[in-house]
Amino acid sequence: MHTQSVAQLSQLLSQGTVSSTELTEHFLKRIESLDSDINSFITVNRDGALKQAQMADKQRADGLAGPLTGVPIAHKDIFCTQGIKTTCASRMLENFIPPYESTVTANIAAAGMVNLGKTNMDEFAMGSSNETSFFGASRNPWNTNHIPGGSSGGSAAAVAAALAPIATGTDTGGSIRQPAAHTGLTGIKPTYGSVSRWGMIAFASSLDQAGPMATSAEDAALLLNTMVSHDNRDSTSVAHPNSDFLTKLNTPISGLRIGVPASFFSADLDSEVGDAIQLAISQLQQQGAVIVPISLEMNQHALSAYYVIAPSEASANLSRFDGVRFGHRCEDPKDLKDLYSRSRSEGFGAEVQTRILVGTYALSAGYYDAYYRKAQKLRRLIKDDFEQAFKQVDVILAPTTPSTACKLGEKFGDPAKMYLEDIYTLAVNLAGLPAMSLPCGMAKGLPIGMQLIGPAFGEANILHLGHQFQQHSDWHKQRAPIALQEVSA
């Protein structure tokens, strides 16, 4: 059952071939037996999941089930889940149990899905490798000596190891697409504002966006249908007419214009990754797509702009975690200054402290114009660049990452090298656009990801193109060795 897609599991549940309780017990058993090698879960929701599964089975018996009713799911530990620990992979929130539910997880629960538990991540979503977690690094199921990517690496590893059929993630600078690329999954970052951020612990509020991580574009579309909603509690939520992302999947792509930016294929790109992307482009041409060379020259400034804007917003968002209002409190403080200082020093890890310091510096009175204001101007130019490109094409195709997943610890001590892992994904967040990574090849036993970028609210276009690519390729059907491993009952 664990190698089936969500669409296939939904069919099995509808036919009565398997019950949600049996399915949930199957995945819980896999987590119990195999996750010690992967470390993809921080919290396993065993009792809660079994209760939800029994409710789902009753819904089916009463004829009230939807397509996702009874299907298990794992949630990134950044979404507040009522009564279930939500840590954001930080000592600061090590024992936080939210009294409320995020809109994303509430929507998914309302669809009848079963919450298996909360997945590992980079602390407060800051990282590109999943090595900054207070609970230890997650490992790539394809090769446990390698990273799964970050920050949604735990969600990616859980799905790639077949410990969960699908998962949620969040993407601030590539945190869904980069781990999806490194683990052979399909992950989509929706248009900013289309999925509510209410109840999602903030890293950089103008960039964060939640989305699905799945084994196919079809499964991602199924879950995205449930995640997208307008929410009055989130002032950035957009009241855009919801569309069914499944309806367009099976139409041909003949005549679809795909833009390919030459600047994404520079010497920084690993040759095996570049060759796999070019083969994918040739395949899409054979399916009738029209390839159009385009220019996205402002992308070269995305890294600089992002690493001013994101830490600036993080420094403001994380100021609430001070040991007084929220978060870890140090023991026996000497005075108020010691309380604040030691609570934050003990609660936050090194990467989070670095970004808070960078952001506070960029926002300070003497440097605001020189750094933050200039970064915002660059952000506008990057957005304009995309808008010009989408006057010529329907979708943009590019690599997701410059190389396959590196070894654990290989880049951890070199922030500049680590930050370059997201060089092809950051601009999309600055422009607020939707983008998806899907597998398109392998190199040295590790997956390669291809990125499809759409105009604002163009999720249906990129899911359509991704699904059609997957109808003519089998990269998304390849599974990590651990995903094929059977677990005794």
C-alpha positions in Angstrom: 0.0 0.0 0.0 2.9 2.4 0.8 4.1 2.5 -2.9 0.6 3.6 -4.1 -0.1 7.2 -5.0 -2.7 9.2 -3.1 -5.0 9.0 -6.2 -4.7 5.2 -6.1 -5.2 5.0 -2.3 -8.3 7.1 -2.7 -9.6 4.6 -5.2 -8.8 1.6 -2.9 -10.7 3.4 0.0 -13.7 4.1 -2.3 -13.8 0.4 -3.4 -13.6 -0.8 0.2 -10.4 -2.8 -0.6 -8.8 -1.2 2.4 -10.1 0.9 5.3 -8.6 4.1 6.6 -7.8 2.4 9.9 -5.9 -0.4 8.1 -4.0 2.2 6.0 -3.2 4.4 9.0 -1.9 1.4 11.0 0.2 0.4 8.0 2.0 3.8 7.8 2.3 4.1 11.6 4.1 0.7 11.6 6.4 1.9 8.9 7.3 5.0 10.8 7.9 3.0 14.0 10.2 0.5 12.2 12.1 2.7 9.7 12.2 6.3 10.8 15.1 5.8 13.2 17.3 5.8 10.0 15.7 8.9 8.4 14.6 11.0 11.4 11.8 12.6 9.4 9.3 12.9 12.3 9.5 15.0 15.4 6.1 13.9 16.8 4.1 10.9 15.8 0.3 11.3 16.4 -0.5 7.6 16.9 -3.6 7.8 19.0 -5.0 10.9 17.3 -4.4 9.4 13.8 -6.2 6.2 14.7 -9.2 8.1 16.0 -9.3 10.2 12.9 -9.1 7.1 10.7 -12.1 5.5 12.5 -14.0 8.7 11.9 -13.1 8.6 8.2 -14.3 5.1 7.9 -17.6 6.1 9.5 -17.8 9.0 7.0 -17.3 6.6 4.1 -19.9 4.2 5.5 -22.4 7.1 5.8 -21.7 8.2 2.2 -20.1 11.5 3.3 -16.6 10.9 2.0 -14.6 13.1 -0.3 -11.6 12.1 -2.5 -9.1 12.5 0.3 -11.2 11.2 3.2 -9.2 8.6 5.2 -5.9 9.2 3.4 -3.0 9.7 5.9 -0.8 12.8 5.7 2.2 14.2 7.5 2.5 17.9 8.5 5.6 20.1 8.7 6.1 21.0 12.3 5.6 24.7 11.5 1.8 24.4 11.4 0.0 24.9 14.7 -2.1 21.8 15.5 -4.5 21.9 18.4 -3.4 19.7 21.2 -0.4 18.3 19.3 3.1 19.6 20.0 4.4 22.2 17.5 8.1 22.9 17.9 9.3 24.5 14.6 12.3 22.3 15.2 13.6 24.7 17.9 14.4 24.4 21.6 12.5 27.7 21.9 9.2 25.9 21.2 10.3 22.5 22.4 7.2 22.0 24.6 4.7 24.3 22.9 1.2 22.7 22.5 -1.0 25.1 20.5 -4.6 25.7 21.7 -5.7 26.3 18.1 -5.4 24.8 14.6 -3.8 26.5 11.6 -6.1 27.1 8.6 -4.1 24.7 6.4 -4.3 21.8 8.8 -8.0 22.6 9.6 -8.9 22.5 5.9 -7.1 19.2 5.5 -8.8 17.7 8.6 -12.1 18.9 7.3 -11.5 16.9 4.1 -11.2 13.8 6.3 -7.4 13.3 6.0 -5.6 11.6 8.9 -2.7 13.4 10.6 0.2 10.9 11.1 2.3 13.5 12.9 4.7 16.4 12.6 7.8 16.3 10.5 11.3 17.5 11.0 12.6 20.8 9.5 15.3 23.4 9.7 14.9 25.5 12.8 12.2 28.1 12.1 12.5 27.1 8.5 16.0 28.7 8.3 18.3 26.4 6.3 18.8 24.6 3.0 19.8 21.2 4.3 17.6 20.2 7.3 20.7 20.2 9.5 19.8 23.1 11.8 16.9 21.2 13.5 17.2 21.1 17.4 16.0 17.4 17.0 18.9 16.4 14.7 19.2 16.3 10.9 16.9 14.3 8.7 18.5 12.0 6.2 17.9 11.5 2.5 16.1 8.2 1.9 18.0 7.7 -1.4 21.3 7.8 0.5 21.3 8.4 4.2 24.8 10.0 4.1 23.2 12.9 2.2 20.9 15.7 3.1 17.2 15.6 2.1 17.3 19.4 1.6 15.6 22.1 3.6 13.7 23.5 5.2 10.9 21.0 4.5 13.4 18.1 4.5 11.5 16.0 7.1 8.3 16.1 5.0 10.3 15.3 1.9 12.1 12.4 3.6 8.9 11.0 5.0 7.2 10.8 1.6 10.3 9.6 -0.2 10.7 6.8 2.3 7.0 5.9 2.0 6.4 6.7 5.7 3.5 8.9 4.6 1.8 9.1 1.2 1.8 12.9 1.1 2.9 15.8 3.3 2.6 19.6 3.7 5.6 21.9 3.5 6.3 25.6 3.4 8.5 27.6 1.0 10.1 30.9 1.9 13.0 30.7 -0.6 12.7 27.2 -2.1 12.0 25.1 1.0 9.4 22.9 -0.8 11.0 22.8 -4.2 14.6 22.2 -3.1 13.9 19.2 -0.9 11.5 17.9 -3.5 14.3 18.0 -6.0 16.7 16.2 -3.7 14.4 13.4 -2.8 12.6 12.8 -6.2 9.3 14.3 -5.3 6.8 16.7 -6.8 6.4 19.8 -4.6 4.6 23.0 -5.4 4.9 26.5 -3.9 1.6 28.2 -4.7 1.1 31.9 -5.5 1.6 34.1 -2.4 -1.8 34.7 -0.8 -3.6 31.7 -2.2 -3.0 29.5 0.8 -3.7 31.0 4.3 -0.7 31.6 6.6 -2.9 31.8 9.7 -1.5 29.4 12.3 1.7 28.9 10.4 4.7 30.1 12.5 6.2 33.0 10.6 9.8 33.2 9.3 9.5 35.9 6.6 5.9 37.0 6.3 6.0 38.5 2.8 7.7 35.3 1.4 6.3 32.3 3.3 3.8 30.1 1.6 2.5 26.6 2.3 2.1 23.9 -0.3 2.0 20.1 -0.9 4.8 17.6 -1.3 3.8 14.5 -3.2 4.9 11.7 -5.5 3.2 13.1 -8.6 1.6 16.3 -10.0 -1.8 14.6 -9.8 -1.4 14.0 -6.0 -0.1 17.6 -5.5 -3.2 18.9 -7.4 -5.5 16.8 -5.2 -4.1 18.2 -2.0 -3.8 21.8 -3.3 -7.5 21.7 -4.0 -8.0 21.4 -0.3 -5.3 23.8 0.9 -6.3 26.8 -1.2 -8.9 29.0 0.5 -9.6 32.7 1.3 -9.2 33.4 5.0 -10.3 36.6 6.7 -7.9 35.9 9.6 -4.9 36.3 7.2 -4.7 39.9 5.9 -2.5 38.7 2.9 -5.0 36.0 1.9 -6.4 36.7 -1.6 -10.0 36.2 -2.5 -9.2 34.6 -5.8 -11.8 32.3 -7.4 -10.8 28.8 -6.5 -10.3 26.4 -9.4 -10.2 22.7 -9.5 -6.5 21.9 -10.3 -7.5 18.5 -11.6 -9.7 19.5 -14.5 -6.9 20.6 -16.8 -4.4 17.8 -16.1 -5.3 15.5 -19.0 -5.4 18.0 -21.9 -2.5 18.0 -24.4 0.3 20.5 -24.2 0.6 21.1 -27.9 1.3 24.8 -28.6 2.1 25.6 -24.9 4.9 28.1 -24.8 7.7 27.2 -22.4 10.3 29.9 -21.7 13.9 28.8 -21.0 16.1 31.4 -19.3 19.8 31.1 -20.5 21.1 32.6 -17.3 19.9 29.6 -15.3 22.3 27.3 -17.3 25.6 29.0 -16.4 28.9 27.3 -15.2 27.4 27.1 -11.7 25.1 24.3 -12.9 26.3 20.7 -12.5 26.7 19.2 -16.0 24.7 16.1 -15.2 21.8 18.2 -13.8 22.0 20.4 -17.0 22.0 17.4 -19.3 18.9 16.0 -17.5 17.0 19.3 -17.9 17.9 19.5 -21.6 16.6 16.0 -22.1 13.3 17.0 -20.4 13.0 20.0 -22.6 13.5 17.8 -25.7 10.8 15.5 -24.4 8.3 18.3 -23.9 9.1 19.6 -27.5 8.2 16.1 -28.8 4.9 16.4 -26.9 4.2 19.6 -28.9 5.4 22.4 -26.5 7.1 25.4 -28.1 10.4 26.3 -26.5 11.2 30.1 -26.3 14.5 31.4 -25.1 13.9 34.2 -22.6 15.9 36.6 -20.4 15.7 36.8 -16.6 18.8 38.8 -16.0 17.5 40.3 -12.7 17.6 36.8 -11.2 21.3 37.3 -10.5 20.3 39.8 -7.8 17.8 37.5 -6.1 20.3 36.0 -3.6 21.4 39.4 -2.4 17.9 40.8 -2.1 16.6 37.7 -0.3 19.3 37.6 2.3 18.4 41.2 3.3 14.6 41.0 3.2 14.2 37.5 4.8 16.4 38.1 7.8 14.9 41.5 8.3 11.4 40.0 8.6 12.7 37.2 10.7 14.2 39.5 13.2 10.9 41.2 13.6 8.8 38.0 13.7 11.0 36.2 16.2 11.2 39.1 18.6 8.1 37.7 20.4 10.0 34.6 21.5 11.7 36.2 24.5 10.9 33.8 27.4 8.3 36.3 28.8 5.6 36.3 26.2 6.4 33.1 24.3 9.0 30.4 24.2 11.8 28.9 26.3 12.7 30.7 29.6 16.1 30.3 31.2 16.5 29.1 34.7 17.2 31.4 37.7 17.8 34.7 35.8 19.8 37.4 37.7 17.7 40.2 36.3 15.4 41.2 33.4 18.3 41.7 31.0 19.7 38.3 31.9 16.2 36.7 31.4 15.8 38.1 27.9 19.4 37.5 26.8 19.9 34.0 28.1 16.4 32.8 27.1 17.0 33.8 23.5 20.6 32.5 23.5 19.6 29.2 24.9 16.4 28.9 22.8 17.6 29.8 19.3 20.3 27.8 17.4 23.3 29.4 15.7 21.7 29.8 12.2 18.6 31.5 13.6 20.7 33.9 15.8 22.8 34.8 12.7 19.8 35.7 10.7 18.3 37.7 13.5 21.5 39.7 13.8 21.7 40.3 10.1 18.1 41.4 9.9 18.4 43.7 12.9 21.5 45.3 11.4 19.7 45.8 8.0 16.7 47.4 9.7 18.7 49.7 12.0 18.4 53.5 11.5 21.9 54.0 9.9 21.6 51.2 7.4 17.9 50.9 6.5 18.3 52.9 3.2 21.6 51.3 2.2 20.3 47.7 2.6 16.6 47.1 3.2 15.2 49.8 1.0 17.6 48.9 -1.8 16.7 45.2 -1.5 13.0 46.1 -1.9 13.8 48.0 -5.1 15.6 45.0 -6.4 12.6 42.9 -5.5 10.4 45.1 -7.7 12.8 44.8 -10.7 12.8 41.0 -10.3 9.0 41.0 -10.4 9.0 43.2 -13.5 11.4 40.8 -15.1 9.0 37.9 -14.7 6.0 40.0 -15.9 7.9 40.8 -19.1 8.7 37.2 -19.6 5.1 36.0 -19.1 4.1 38.3 -22.0 6.0 35.9 -24.2 5.4 32.5 -22.6 2.9 30.4 -20.6 5.4 28.7 -18.2 9.1 29.0 -17.5 11.3 25.9 -17.2 14.6 25.9 -15.3 16.7 23.7 -12.9 15.5 23.6 -9.3 19.0 23.3 -7.8 22.5 23.6 -9.2 23.4 20.1 -8.1 22.1 16.9 -6.4 21.9 16.6 -2.6 25.3 17.1 -0.9 26.6 15.0 1.9 25.6 15.7 5.5 28.0 18.3 6.9 29.6 19.0 3.5 28.4 22.7 3.3 27.1 23.2 6.8 30.1 25.2 7.9 30.1 27.4 4.8 27.0 29.7 4.7 27.9 31.2 1.3 28.0 27.7 -0.3 24.8 26.7 1.5 22.9 29.8 0.5 23.8 29.1 -3.2 21.7 25.9 -3.0 18.6 28.1 -3.4 20.0 30.3 -6.2 17.3 29.2 -8.8 14.4 29.3 -6.4 14.6 32.6 -4.4 13.4 34.9 -7.2 10.0 33.1 -7.3 9.3 34.0 -3.7 10.4 37.6 -4.1 7.9 37.9 -7.0 5.2 35.9 -5.2 4.7 33.4 -8.1 3.8 29.8 -8.1 6.5 27.2 -9.0 6.8 23.4 -8.8 9.8 21.0 -8.8 9.4 17.5 -10.3 11.9 14.7 -10.9 13.5 14.5 -14.3 16.6 12.4 -13.9 19.2 10.8 -11.7 22.9 11.4 -11.1 25.1 9.2 -8.9 22.1 7.5 -7.4 20.4 10.8 -6.4 17.4 12.5 -8.0 17.5 15.7 -10.1 14.7 18.2 -10.1 13.2 20.4 -12.8 11.4 23.6 -11.9 8.3 25.0 -13.6 7.3 28.6 -12.9 4.0 30.1 -13.7 2.4 33.6 -13.6 0.5 34.6 -10.5 -2.4 32.2 -9.9 -1.1 30.0 -12.8 -0.9 26.8 -10.6 -3.2 25.0 -13.0 -0.8 25.6 -15.9 2.3 24.2 -14.1 0.4 21.2 -12.7 -0.9 20.5 -16.2 2.5 20.7 -17.7 4.0 18.6 -14.9 1.3 15.9 -15.2 1.7 15.7 -18.9 5.5 15.3 -18.5 4.9 12.5 -16.0 2.5 10.7 -18.4 5.5 10.3 -20.7 8.3 9.6 -18.2 8.7 7.4 -15.1 11.2 9.4 -13.0 8.4 10.2 -10.5 7.7 6.4 -10.1 11.2 5.6 -9.1 11.4 4.9 -5.3 14.2 5.1 -2.8 15.3 1.6 -1.6 13.8 2.1 1.9 10.5 3.0 0.3 10.3 -0.5 -1.2 11.3 -2.2 2.1 8.4 -4.2 3.6 7.7 -4.1 7.4 6.4 -7.2 9.2 3.0 -6.8 10.9 
